[in-house]
Amino acid sequence: MQRPTEFVRDQVTAVRESVATAAAEASTANTTVSSSVGEFIRNQRNAAQVSLRELSRLAGVSNPYLSQVERGLRKPSAEILAQIARGLKISAETLYEQAGILDRRSGTASTVAALRADEALSERHKAVLLELYETYAREHAAQLAREQAAASTAPAPTTTAPTPTPQEETA
């Protein structure tokens, strides 16, 4: 029987390998991904009212490198994206999605960005609202898919003449 620490170690190793593989695949993607992730980072930084230097310090990434990432000149690794996310106080998953490393979650990007940019909400409240929003969006998408599947497999309605009532027959 495997001990819990060994199990956790194996799981962490598997996740690191999958992230590394995904990051390698993402690095072969075209530059539009890197410019869109850079633009997203810049928008998040501006929404948080953090200077480039301050984010550089918070994330532990050099100022010139961060500037190049924002301008789409560099493709940051998954590790650098995680550091930037920590500096911006957003989830690393968000940046992984923007970089094309992870599949996008349910919902629209503008709604998610609006929730994240709302200064009246704490980070915890934002996380809870995003989770609820994404759950509702997934459920709604699944319901629409079920309805479409049911509509495509349902037999076509037949039109039949109404049966006359006994009063109509005698008339």
Beta strands, then each sheet from edge to edge (+ up, - down):
end
